[in-house]
Amino acid sequence: MASRSPDPDFPARGSTAAGSGPVRDEQAAWQRRSIAQVWHPCTQMQRMQAVPPLPIARGEGPWLYDYAGGRYFDANSSWWVNLFGHADARINAALREQLDTLPHVMLAGCTHAPAVELAERLSALTGGVLGHAFFASDGASAVEIALKMSFHCWRNRGRGSKREFVCVRHGYHGETLGALAVTDVTVFRDAYAPLLLQAHIVASPDARQAGPGETAAGVAERALEEVRALFEARHEHIAAFIVEPLVQCAAGMAMHDPAYLRGLRALCDRYDVHLIADEIAVGCGRSGSFFAFEQAAGEGQAPLWPDFICLSKGISGGYLPLSLVLSRDETYAAFLDDEVARGFLHSHSYTGNALACRAALAVLDRFEQEDVLVRNRASAEALTAALAPLVGDPRIEHLRRRGMIWAFDVCEEWAGERFAERFHLAGRRNELLIRPIGRTVYLMPPYVLDDELSVWLAARVRATLDGVLADVLAEGTSTRSSDAAGASDPATA
Ligand SMILES: Cc1ncc(COP(=O)(O)O)c(C=O)c1O
């Protein structure tokens, strides 16, 4: 791996078209060609001229390099997937070996060692409770699978009336129609609302809503009361509750007390409702434990598990699309029958792709061999300490952390217009690839932080903040933000 420390000799460029002469031309050419032919995700393409895509030539560790010699610290792990930095030597080696052996074979009627070993190792991480892995590719497809599996499981058990789903206010579960039906982010959902299944949306346990003297656990209790009332009225019709455990990431890193998960587990048990933990963003150590749901049980209590865990993003280390749904024996058993149609007939062509599974095994190897969770605890402390000067800064509120996620909200009166976009562009000039969600600035760095890098990162975040807010102040636009937290800005989510 390349040096993880900032290189003092490296020119601090980071503009959208840094360098000069041929290199700048190359940078600009990739931007031009991309805008002409690539329809970028999560983007209002009309803004592309003002915010051209950043052409990345290569990656090494937490750094991304453009064609003009500029470098950028990948502060959001490339949409939360890149756990151990880019072009990691060990994952590369594992993939090369797999590439020469078996890149892919269909998983219907065939099997292969990487899929089997991955299913076994993930099952073991749940103490065998969630012993069956169903593979897919992206996060949204895992959510589709969990929803379908839940409904079909009830149907096979003679309870076909259980066909409704419950999700959490401002929750995000992906963009395909089924996943979008349980997503409550206006900017992604509203255009497609006529196409979507109707889901129940219950209050978020977001701890930022605490009233004076109220604790995060108190907010969780309030939110649970609404779930209880809904279950009481509709449990005969409700198949599953889907939740992002501990952090609703796309909502703007809305964090909640683990008591919420404990309460949900109890209510789902009491009213016979499946509990789906969407750990696509918060799994794989991001929340501080390998699975976020591990934190549901109180001190000294027996472990609690959901009925389904959806994993994706970090599981393949930011290399290849891979997702999966872990489920319990009793769910699996509900599909066993002589009748074909009672089986779970869902499939995708690249289900259980051998290369992706091999990357995931290399990721799990690192967790085992390097005690990543313990190491992260130490590096999280260093970054938290480096961010401490932000505590009490009147321009921001709700500075918070869970595991390897840090976030704060810029106060509405300071943020000005298009805050997220401006911060992102200013970040580039400070060697950061960083994309706020609305007024929420967050860090989800790869798990390669050391003390020096933490100090550097915090300083660059503060410099970016200071620069943007000073500009906003100078322009006199710091009145109302057009991209309020909780409503993701498609240009910068
Ligand atoms: C919690 C959660 N669920 C589902 C998804 C969808 O995953 P994908 O973008 O891979 O389809 C995301 C993506 O950000 C997510 O954060």
The ligand as an SDF file (V2000), in Angstrom:
LIG
                    3D

 16 16  0  0  0  0  0  0  0  0999 V2000
  -29.1440    1.3460    3.5940 C   0  0  0  0  0  0  0  0  0  0  0  0
  -29.0710    1.1610    2.1190 C   0  0  0  0  0  0  0  0  0  0  0  0
  -29.8330    0.2270    1.5390 N   0  0  0  0  0  0  0  0  0  0  0  0
  -29.7980    0.0020    0.2160 C   0  0  0  0  0  0  0  0  0  0  0  0
  -28.9720    0.7350   -0.5990 C   0  0  0  0  0  0  0  0  0  0  0  0
  -28.9580    0.4770   -2.0730 C   0  0  0  0  0  0  0  0  0  0  0  0
  -27.7600   -0.1160   -2.4530 O   0  0  0  0  0  0  0  0  0  0  0  0
  -27.3060   -0.0320   -3.9780 P   0  0  0  0  0  0  0  0  0  0  0  0
  -27.0130    1.3930   -4.2600 O   0  0  0  0  0  0  0  0  0  0  0  0
  -26.0980   -0.9000   -4.0550 O   0  0  0  0  0  0  0  0  0  0  0  0
  -28.4400   -0.5640   -4.7930 O   0  0  0  0  0  0  0  0  0  0  0  0
  -28.1690    1.7230   -0.0320 C   0  0  0  0  0  0  0  0  0  0  0  0
  -27.3120    2.5600   -0.8810 C   0  0  0  0  0  0  0  0  0  0  0  0
  -26.7930    3.5770   -0.4780 O   0  0  0  0  0  0  0  0  0  0  0  0
  -28.2260    1.9500    1.3570 C   0  0  0  0  0  0  0  0  0  0  0  0
  -27.4920    2.9020    1.9500 O   0  0  0  0  0  0  0  0  0  0  0  0
  1  2  1  0
  2  3  1  0
  2 15  2  0
  3  4  2  0
  4  5  1  0
  5  6  1  0
  5 12  2  0
  6  7  1  0
  7  8  1  0
  8  9  2  0
  8 10  1  0
  8 11  1  0
 12 13  1  0
 12 15  1  0
 13 14  2  0
 15 16  1  0
M  END
$$$$
